[in-house]
Amino acid sequence: MDILQDIVFPQSPHHILLLKYLFFLTLLLLLPYLSVLIGTTLFSIMHFHKGKKFENRNSLIFAKELIDLFTVNKTMSIALGIVPFLSLTFILAQLLFGSKLSFTSDLIFALLLFIGSLFYIYIYKYSFTLKNAFTLVNVKEITNQNLVEEFEKLRKSNSKLLSKSGLIGFILLLFVSYLLVGVIKVVSSQVTENDFYTLLFSTETVLYFLFFIAFSISITCAAIIFKYFKSVSKIYKKEYLNFVKNFTLKTGLIFTLVQPFLFVLSFITSPNNS
């Protein structure tokens, strides 16, 4: 049973047109935020493990600043992520009223996954802050052995949480993105039957998802460059800025060049009626 079938109702042509505009405006808020969240989380996890493995201080600093970039506070995540996602669910339920297509349950499930991913990403963010705080404590100056043991247990527990929470949050974000991309792809394909799960795992949907990931990485690189080189709020060392520039320019260029190739493949495999 459709969860929203009791609260949606037929709309006039003018209202349908307005809902279509609201649909695209909602996507303009949700997709960029979801993109940069995926990109910054991925880069942060990569640089955290790289910095931890090779004891690279620049990588660790970069990882911490990346995860803070678009998780400034929970209000930002609610306004740019959860609210647009919920709005998109209601708008699509209204636009598809009377048709055989229904994605309400799928989008609500994706929304719950999105909330879960934000929960783990914020755990990762705060665990990173605790990790930096632990490094400021000199255990040798503590004379009480019980306190030292408790401190070491807490530090190890936080280290495990830091390693796992970011990865779990990122994986959940990928699931959310795939479901959202699948819904958009099915709607744009103009199918008349609700064969969502068939098209969800089709070649065109997978290519469309890969294109979205490439776009996410590219737009994240652009946002990083803007932060560090256009609106610098604090002074960074030249060595660190060169490190950031070298990574973002190379990564952004590679995934920008990949996008046209994926777009063409996605276009070729799309159904003729779409």
C-alpha angles and dihedrals in degrees: 000000000000109000094216100038092106096054102040120082139175116290133207118250090257092053091047089054090049091050090053091054090048089049093058093041089053091051089050088061100037104041098051092047092047089047097053091042090056092045098047093044091050094047092045093053091046095050093042092057091041092051092045093048099044097027090239108168094194091056092050093049091047092049092053094047092047095056090048093051099083100014095068090139139339092257090066092053092048095047097044100030120020099035095048090045091053091045091051090054093053094043094052091046088054096044093049094045110135094018128103091246120095126167100162096110092045093051093046089051089049090049091054089050089049092053089049091051091051089050092056093042091055090048087053090049095050093042088056090053091050090049090056090047091053091056089060093060117091105212092190090069093058111093098185107089093199090058090049091052092048090048093051092048091051092047093050092046091051091048091055091046090050092052096048106034097061093049093048091049091050094049091050089051089054091052091049092049093048093051092046093047090047092054093048091047093051092048092048091048089064094223117171099208126067094244092141097141091051093052092038091072096036124120094251092053092050091049091047089052092049089050090052091051091050089049090048093054092046095050090045090055090050091051091049092050090050092050096050102033108025106034105023108177096183137023116267128192116258091238091056093047090051089051092052094044094048093052099042098044094049094043094044093048094050095050093041089057091047093056099072090050092051092043092054092048090048091049093049094050094046117109115262093240091060 
